[in-house]
């Protein structure tokens, strides 16, 4: 387990972005999974700045989406896809042909899981997957109790996830299921980068780093990955620091 602790969210974001930039410079046709959510927003803005300054070229990178709320799509504000197109793919000038996302409105969600699985089996493993961590320890929509042997799957959302997920919507939203890359894809990735900031993530980070490896806290499985990196601000690292 590799720990990188920073004074601020801004410093953390700069360093996560640099990690991605370094990979793309080394492997211009990299296969990368990026998440939605508030944690990586600073990282994405640093990537946009890097492209504008000519420091990196994403034109040959293939992007895979991490997850999506079932029933929502690109046009739905608050969805993962809406966020990614608004904050990442659009500003970076990424072509549609480079992007592979779940169709969470599909009539056959199992077929969607197979489609993304087959892409990753064919093109993968992922060179880098960027993750956040839920306050319940989830990774993507791999909720507490998930099988560590799972590839892409549809999941009933944890009550915590349903509640926290409301922050992405202007009005209350009925959220019941998600579709997500599985833990197995994460464990097979060449590099895992987990970013977390703020005191609200301190307990989950502590359990992920120092607790038992258990499906009840999915992020704990990253203890078993040979190239997993936690990028944390001091607030998210605080409980680990206290117990050193």
C-alpha positions as CSV (number, residue, x, y, z in Angstrom):
1,X,0.0,0.0,0.0
2,X,1.4,3.4,-1.0
3,X,0.3,6.5,0.9
4,X,0.6,10.0,-0.3
5,X,-0.6,12.6,2.2
6,X,-1.0,16.3,1.3
7,X,-1.7,19.5,3.3
8,X,-4.7,20.4,1.2
9,X,-7.3,19.2,-1.3
10,X,-5.7,21.4,-3.9
11,X,-2.3,19.9,-3.5
12,X,-3.8,16.4,-3.5
13,X,-5.6,17.2,-6.8
14,X,-2.5,18.5,-8.5
15,X,-0.6,15.3,-7.6
16,X,-3.4,12.9,-8.7
17,X,-3.5,14.8,-12.0
18,X,0.3,14.5,-12.4
19,X,0.0,10.7,-11.8
20,X,-2.4,10.5,-14.7
21,X,-0.3,12.8,-16.9
22,X,2.8,10.7,-16.2
23,X,1.0,7.5,-17.3
24,X,-0.3,9.0,-20.5
25,X,3.1,10.4,-21.4
26,X,4.6,6.9,-20.9
27,X,1.7,5.1,-22.6
28,X,-0.2,7.4,-24.9
29,X,-2.8,4.7,-25.7
30,X,-3.5,3.9,-22.1
31,X,-6.8,2.4,-20.9
32,X,-8.1,4.5,-18.0
33,X,-11.2,4.5,-15.8
34,X,-12.4,7.8,-14.3
35,X,-15.2,8.3,-11.8
36,X,-17.8,11.0,-11.3
37,X,-18.2,12.7,-8.0
38,X,-16.9,15.7,-6.1
39,X,-13.6,14.3,-5.0
40,X,-11.9,14.1,-8.4
41,X,-13.2,17.5,-9.7
42,X,-10.0,19.3,-8.7
43,X,-8.0,16.6,-10.5
44,X,-10.0,17.0,-13.7
45,X,-9.5,20.8,-13.7
46,X,-5.8,20.2,-13.4
47,X,-5.9,17.9,-16.4
48,X,-7.8,20.5,-18.4
49,X,-5.2,23.0,-17.5
50,X,-2.4,20.6,-18.6
51,X,-4.1,20.0,-22.0
52,X,-4.5,23.8,-22.5
53,X,-0.8,24.3,-21.7
54,X,0.2,21.5,-24.1
55,X,1.7,19.3,-21.3
56,X,-0.3,16.2,-22.2
57,X,-2.2,14.7,-25.1
58,X,-5.2,12.4,-24.4
59,X,-6.1,11.8,-28.1
60,X,-5.2,8.1,-28.0
61,X,-6.4,7.3,-24.5
62,X,-9.4,5.0,-24.1
63,X,-11.7,5.9,-21.2
64,X,-14.1,3.6,-19.4
65,X,-16.8,4.8,-17.0
66,X,-16.8,3.5,-13.4
67,X,-20.5,3.4,-12.6
68,X,-23.9,4.9,-13.1
69,X,-27.3,5.2,-11.4
70,X,-29.7,2.8,-13.1
71,X,-32.2,4.8,-15.1
72,X,-30.0,7.8,-15.7
73,X,-28.0,8.8,-18.7
74,X,-25.8,11.5,-20.1
75,X,-28.6,14.0,-20.5
76,X,-29.7,13.7,-16.8
77,X,-28.1,16.3,-14.6
78,X,-26.7,14.6,-11.6
79,X,-25.8,11.4,-13.4
80,X,-22.2,10.2,-13.5
81,X,-22.1,10.6,-17.3
82,X,-23.4,14.1,-17.3
83,X,-20.7,15.0,-14.8
84,X,-17.9,13.3,-16.9
85,X,-19.0,14.9,-20.2
86,X,-19.3,18.3,-18.5
87,X,-16.1,18.3,-16.5
88,X,-13.8,15.9,-18.2
89,X,-14.5,14.6,-21.7
90,X,-15.9,17.9,-23.1
91,X,-13.1,20.2,-21.7
92,X,-10.4,17.7,-22.7
93,X,-11.8,17.4,-26.2
94,X,-12.2,13.6,-26.0
95,X,-13.9,12.0,-29.0
96,X,-17.0,9.8,-28.6
97,X,-15.0,6.8,-30.0
98,X,-12.6,7.0,-27.1
99,X,-15.3,6.7,-24.4
100,X,-17.0,3.5,-23.2
101,X,-19.8,4.0,-20.6
102,X,-22.6,1.9,-19.2
103,X,-26.0,2.5,-20.8
104,X,-27.9,2.5,-17.5
105,X,-31.2,3.0,-19.3
106,X,-30.8,-0.2,-21.3
107,X,-33.6,-2.7,-21.2
108,X,-31.0,-5.5,-20.6
109,X,-28.6,-4.3,-18.0
110,X,-26.9,-7.7,-17.8
111,X,-26.0,-7.3,-21.5
112,X,-24.5,-3.9,-20.6
113,X,-22.4,-5.6,-18.0
114,X,-21.2,-8.2,-20.5
115,X,-20.4,-5.5,-23.0
116,X,-18.1,-3.6,-20.7
117,X,-16.6,-6.8,-19.3
118,X,-15.8,-7.9,-22.8
119,X,-14.2,-4.6,-23.6
120,X,-11.9,-4.9,-20.6
121,X,-11.1,-8.6,-21.2
122,X,-10.2,-7.6,-24.8
123,X,-8.4,-4.3,-24.2
124,X,-7.4,-4.6,-20.6
125,X,-6.5,-4.8,-17.9
126,X,-7.0,-1.1,-17.0
127,X,-3.7,0.8,-16.9
128,X,-5.1,3.0,-14.2
129,X,-8.4,3.3,-12.3
130,X,-9.1,6.4,-10.3
131,X,-11.4,5.8,-7.4
132,X,-13.1,7.7,-4.5
133,X,-14.2,6.0,-1.3
134,X,-17.7,6.2,0.1
135,X,-18.3,7.0,3.7
136,X,-19.5,3.3,3.9
137,X,-16.3,2.2,2.2
138,X,-17.7,1.5,-1.2
139,X,-15.7,1.6,-4.4
140,X,-17.8,2.7,-7.4
141,X,-21.2,1.1,-6.5
142,X,-19.6,-1.9,-5.0
143,X,-21.5,-1.7,-1.7
144,X,-20.8,-3.4,1.6
145,X,-21.2,-7.1,1.3
146,X,-20.0,-7.2,-2.4
147,X,-18.2,-10.3,-3.7
148,X,-14.5,-9.6,-4.3
149,X,-14.8,-11.9,-7.3
150,X,-17.3,-9.8,-9.2
151,X,-16.8,-8.2,-12.6
152,X,-19.4,-5.7,-13.9
153,X,-22.8,-6.1,-12.2
154,X,-26.0,-4.4,-11.2
155,X,-26.4,-3.6,-7.5
156,X,-29.1,-2.5,-5.0
157,X,-27.7,0.7,-3.6
158,X,-26.9,1.0,0.1
159,X,-29.1,3.4,2.1
160,X,-26.0,5.5,2.8
161,X,-25.3,5.8,-0.9
162,X,-28.9,6.8,-1.7
163,X,-28.7,9.5,0.9
164,X,-25.3,10.9,-0.1
165,X,-26.2,10.6,-3.8
166,X,-28.9,13.3,-3.3
167,X,-26.2,16.0,-3.3
168,X,-25.8,15.6,-7.1
169,X,-29.4,16.5,-7.8
170,X,-31.3,19.8,-7.5
171,X,-34.5,18.0,-6.4
172,X,-35.0,14.7,-4.4
173,X,-34.3,11.7,-6.7
174,X,-35.4,8.2,-6.3
175,X,-32.2,6.1,-6.4
176,X,-32.5,2.4,-6.1
177,X,-29.8,0.6,-8.2
178,X,-26.4,1.2,-9.7
179,X,-24.4,-0.5,-12.5
180,X,-20.7,-0.7,-11.8
181,X,-17.3,-2.1,-12.6
182,X,-16.7,-4.9,-10.2
183,X,-13.9,-5.4,-7.6
184,X,-12.3,-7.9,-9.8
185,X,-11.6,-5.3,-12.5
186,X,-10.1,-3.1,-9.9
187,X,-7.8,-5.8,-8.5
188,X,-6.7,-6.7,-12.1
189,X,-5.9,-3.0,-12.9
190,X,-2.2,-2.3,-13.3
191,X,-2.5,0.7,-11.0
192,X,-5.2,1.8,-8.6
193,X,-5.3,5.4,-7.4
194,X,-7.8,6.2,-4.6
195,X,-8.3,9.9,-3.7
196,X,-10.1,11.0,-0.5
197,X,-10.4,14.4,1.2
198,X,-12.2,15.8,4.2
199,X,-12.9,14.7,7.7
200,X,-16.1,12.9,6.6
201,X,-13.9,10.3,4.9
202,X,-11.4,9.8,7.8
203,X,-13.2,6.7,9.3
204,X,-13.6,4.9,6.0
205,X,-10.0,5.6,5.0
206,X,-8.8,4.3,8.4
207,X,-10.8,1.1,8.0
208,X,-9.6,0.7,4.4
209,X,-6.0,1.0,5.4
210,X,-5.8,-0.5,8.9
211,X,-8.9,-2.6,9.3
212,X,-9.6,-6.2,8.3
213,X,-9.9,-7.0,4.6
214,X,-13.6,-7.7,4.4
215,X,-16.5,-7.3,2.0
216,X,-18.3,-5.3,4.7
217,X,-15.8,-2.5,3.8
218,X,-15.1,-3.0,0.1
219,X,-12.2,-0.5,0.0
220,X,-10.2,-2.7,2.4
221,X,-9.6,-5.1,-0.5
222,X,-7.0,-2.6,-1.9
223,X,-4.7,-3.7,0.9
224,X,-4.2,-6.8,-1.3
225,X,-3.3,-4.9,-4.5
226,X,0.4,-4.6,-5.3
227,X,0.2,-1.2,-6.9
228,X,-2.6,0.7,-5.0
229,X,-2.0,4.3,-4.1
230,X,-4.0,6.3,-1.6
231,X,-3.9,10.1,-2.2
232,X,-5.2,11.9,0.9
233,X,-5.5,15.3,2.3
234,X,-4.6,15.7,6.0
235,X,-8.2,15.7,7.1
236,X,-8.9,12.3,5.4
237,X,-5.7,10.9,6.9
238,X,-6.3,12.2,10.4
239,X,-7.5,9.0,12.1
240,X,-4.7,7.0,10.6
241,X,-2.3,9.6,11.8
242,X,-3.8,9.5,15.3
243,X,-3.3,5.7,15.6
244,X,0.2,5.4,14.2
